[in-house]
Amino acid sequence: MPLEIEHRFRVKPRRLPRLPRGARLEQGYLSLEPLVRVRIVYPPTGKARAFLTVKSRGLRVRQEFEYPIPAAHARQLMKLCGTRLIAKVRARIGPWEIDRYLGRHAGLWLAEIELPSRSARLPRPLPAWLGREVTANPRYTNARLALLKKVPARWP
């Protein structure tokens, strides 16, 4: 059974080192329960790639099934998502994926790290550009963010 085991953190963008060019990601949500996501990845160079992903419930550990699909199909599926869309630029620093959100989510930065097993620990020391961990906070899931009209300036 394919598992996604991840931790999510807020990012302090002013503390980030210079980031490599990232890929633009557009993703939409066809369903929230079960979560069914369509994603198009536009790398800095090369052709767009697209995926259809199904995820079980969970915040840190959940089942994840991901399938490549033609980008043209993904563009059509995006139209079925209505306003449940997000766009971001994703860059990688070592094992960390840094997401800078765009559009109505602009100003939000999150970092994710996927771990190989439930018992695996986070690498130490944590980078200085990480803020507080938000793994257990469902407001920071991409699916929940896609439902927002705008990211609040300050969440309590």
C-alpha positions in Angstrom: 0.0 0.0 0.0 1.6 3.3 -1.1 1.9 5.7 1.9 2.7 9.4 2.0 4.4 10.3 5.2 5.1 14.0 5.4 5.7 17.0 7.7 4.6 20.5 6.8 6.0 23.8 8.1 5.5 27.5 7.6 8.4 29.2 6.0 10.3 32.4 6.9 10.9 33.5 3.3 13.4 36.2 4.3 15.6 33.6 5.8 15.6 31.3 2.8 18.8 31.0 0.8 18.6 31.7 -2.9 16.2 29.2 -4.3 16.8 27.2 -7.5 14.3 27.8 -10.3 11.2 26.0 -9.4 8.4 24.3 -11.2 5.0 25.9 -11.5 2.2 23.7 -10.2 -1.5 24.1 -10.8 -3.8 21.8 -9.0 -7.5 21.4 -8.6 -9.7 19.2 -6.4 -12.4 17.1 -8.0 -13.4 15.6 -4.7 -12.4 16.3 -1.1 -13.6 12.9 0.4 -11.9 10.9 -0.9 -9.5 13.5 -2.0 -9.1 13.4 -5.8 -6.6 15.9 -7.2 -5.5 16.8 -10.7 -2.1 18.5 -11.0 -0.1 20.0 -13.9 3.6 20.5 -13.4 5.3 23.1 -15.6 9.0 22.6 -15.1 11.4 25.5 -15.8 12.4 23.6 -19.0 10.7 20.9 -20.8 7.1 19.7 -21.3 4.3 19.9 -18.8 3.5 16.7 -16.9 0.1 15.9 -15.3 -1.1 13.5 -12.6 -4.3 12.3 -11.1 -3.9 11.6 -7.4 -6.2 9.9 -4.9 -5.5 10.3 -1.2 -7.1 8.8 1.9 -7.8 10.8 5.1 -5.0 11.8 7.3 -2.6 14.7 7.9 0.9 13.1 8.5 0.3 9.6 7.1 -2.1 8.6 4.4 -2.5 6.4 1.4 -1.6 8.0 -1.9 -2.2 6.7 -5.4 -0.8 8.8 -8.2 -1.1 8.2 -11.9 0.4 10.1 -14.9 -2.2 11.4 -17.3 -2.0 13.5 -20.5 -1.6 17.2 -19.8 -4.5 17.9 -22.2 -6.8 15.6 -20.0 -5.6 17.4 -16.9 -6.5 20.8 -18.4 -10.0 19.5 -19.1 -10.4 18.0 -15.6 -9.3 21.3 -14.0 -12.4 22.9 -15.5 -14.5 20.5 -13.4 -12.8 21.7 -10.2 -14.6 25.0 -10.2 -12.8 27.4 -7.8 -11.1 24.6 -5.9 -7.8 25.5 -7.4 -4.3 26.5 -6.2 -1.2 27.6 -8.0 2.3 27.6 -6.6 6.0 27.5 -7.5 7.9 24.6 -6.0 11.6 24.6 -5.4 13.7 21.9 -3.8 16.5 22.3 -1.2 17.9 18.9 -0.3 14.9 16.8 1.0 12.7 19.9 1.4 10.1 21.1 -1.1 9.4 24.8 -0.7 6.1 26.1 -2.0 5.5 29.8 -2.8 1.8 30.1 -3.3 0.4 32.4 -6.1 -2.8 34.1 -6.9 -5.3 34.4 -4.1 -2.9 32.5 -1.8 0.0 34.8 -2.5 2.1 35.5 0.6 1.9 32.0 1.9 5.0 29.8 1.9 5.1 26.2 3.1 7.8 23.6 3.2 7.2 19.8 3.1 9.4 16.9 3.7 8.4 13.3 2.9 9.8 10.6 5.1 10.5 7.0 4.1 8.6 5.4 7.0 6.4 6.1 10.0 9.3 5.7 12.4 11.7 7.9 10.4 12.7 11.1 12.2 13.0 14.7 10.8 16.6 15.6 9.9 18.3 17.7 12.5 19.1 20.4 12.8 16.1 21.9 11.1 16.8 24.7 8.7 16.7 28.2 10.2 14.1 29.3 7.5 11.5 26.9 8.9 8.7 28.4 11.0 6.3 26.4 13.1 5.2 22.9 12.1 1.6 22.8 10.8 1.3 19.1 9.9 -1.5 18.6 12.4 -3.4 21.7 11.3 -5.9 20.8 8.6 -6.1 24.5 7.5 -2.7 24.1 5.8 -3.6 21.2 3.6 -3.7 22.1 -0.1 -7.2 20.8 -0.4 -8.4 23.1 2.4 -6.4 26.1 1.0 -8.2 25.5 -2.3 -11.5 26.3 -0.6 -10.4 29.7 0.7 -11.2 32.9 -1.2 -8.0 34.3 0.2 -5.4 33.3 2.8 -5.9 35.3 6.0 -3.1 37.8 6.7 -2.6 36.2 10.1 -3.9 32.9 11.4 -4.0 32.6 15.2 
